[in-house]
């Protein structure tokens, strides 16, 4: 089977693996997009990280995180350029910057 090489293909693959929730970032938490649940830095692990560069502009990056919470919720977080210091707490930023989980 061909390896997914676009963000949407990889997201579809992860959904088939059970990563069905969509997450968003707040300053201090990872939150479900339905705003029903939020998770602090100790409440989730980053299973996989994928980086995608734009075809016409290599600086046009997207990063896809596959995440599992401590209570078993599996989902994805897409960030346009990567986590920067001013957007989220240090604890969340460090959790999402785990280079050992990067797959591409």
C-alpha positions as CSV (number, residue, x, y, z in Angstrom):
1,X,0.0,0.0,0.0
2,X,1.3,3.5,-0.9
3,X,2.3,5.6,2.1
4,X,0.1,8.7,2.6
5,X,2.0,11.8,1.5
6,X,-0.5,14.6,2.1
7,X,-2.0,15.9,5.2
8,X,-5.5,14.8,4.3
9,X,-4.4,11.3,3.4
10,X,-2.5,11.0,6.7
11,X,-5.5,12.3,8.6
12,X,-7.8,9.7,6.9
13,X,-5.3,6.9,7.8
14,X,-5.2,8.0,11.4
15,X,-9.0,8.1,11.6
16,X,-9.0,4.5,10.4
17,X,-6.7,3.8,13.3
18,X,-9.2,5.3,15.8
19,X,-7.9,8.9,16.0
20,X,-11.4,10.3,15.5
21,X,-11.5,13.3,17.8
22,X,-10.4,16.7,16.6
23,X,-8.3,18.8,19.1
24,X,-7.5,22.5,19.4
25,X,-5.1,24.4,21.5
26,X,-5.8,26.9,24.2
27,X,-3.2,28.7,26.2
28,X,-3.1,26.1,28.9
29,X,-4.9,23.0,27.6
30,X,-5.6,20.7,24.7
31,X,-9.3,20.9,24.1
32,X,-11.8,18.9,22.0
33,X,-13.3,21.0,19.2
34,X,-16.8,20.5,20.7
35,X,-15.5,22.2,23.9
36,X,-16.7,19.4,26.1
37,X,-13.3,18.2,27.3
38,X,-9.9,19.7,28.0
39,X,-6.6,18.1,28.9
40,X,-3.6,19.5,30.6
41,X,0.0,18.5,29.8
42,X,-0.1,15.5,32.1
43,X,-3.4,14.3,30.6
44,X,-2.3,13.2,27.1
45,X,0.6,11.6,25.1
46,X,1.7,12.4,21.6
47,X,1.8,9.1,19.7
48,X,3.0,10.3,16.4
49,X,4.0,13.6,14.7
50,X,4.0,14.3,11.0
51,X,5.4,17.3,9.2
52,X,4.2,18.5,5.8
53,X,5.8,21.2,3.6
54,X,3.9,23.1,1.0
55,X,4.6,22.2,-2.6
56,X,5.3,25.8,-3.8
57,X,6.8,27.1,-0.5
58,X,8.8,24.9,1.9
59,X,8.2,27.4,4.7
60,X,4.4,26.7,4.4
61,X,4.4,23.9,7.0
62,X,1.7,21.9,8.7
63,X,2.2,19.6,11.6
64,X,-0.2,16.8,12.4
65,X,-0.2,15.3,15.9
66,X,-1.8,11.9,16.7
67,X,-2.7,12.1,20.4
68,X,-4.2,9.8,23.1
69,X,-5.5,11.2,26.3
70,X,-5.2,9.4,29.7
71,X,-8.9,8.5,29.6
72,X,-8.5,6.9,26.1
73,X,-9.7,9.6,23.8
74,X,-7.7,9.4,20.5
75,X,-7.6,12.3,18.1
76,X,-5.6,14.7,16.0
77,X,-4.3,18.2,16.2
78,X,-3.2,20.1,13.2
79,X,-0.9,23.2,13.6
80,X,-0.1,25.5,10.8
81,X,3.5,26.2,11.6
82,X,4.5,24.3,14.7
83,X,4.1,25.3,18.4
84,X,5.8,28.6,19.3
85,X,6.5,30.0,22.7
86,X,3.8,32.6,22.8
87,X,0.8,30.4,21.9
88,X,0.6,27.9,24.7
89,X,2.0,27.1,28.1
90,X,5.6,25.8,28.4
91,X,4.3,22.3,29.5
92,X,2.0,21.9,26.5
93,X,4.7,23.3,24.1
94,X,7.3,20.8,25.4
95,X,4.9,17.9,25.1
96,X,4.1,18.7,21.5
97,X,7.7,19.3,20.6
98,X,8.8,15.7,21.3
99,X,11.2,15.0,18.4
100,X,11.3,11.3,19.3
101,X,7.7,11.0,18.0
102,X,8.3,12.6,14.6
103,X,7.6,10.2,11.7
104,X,8.3,12.5,8.8
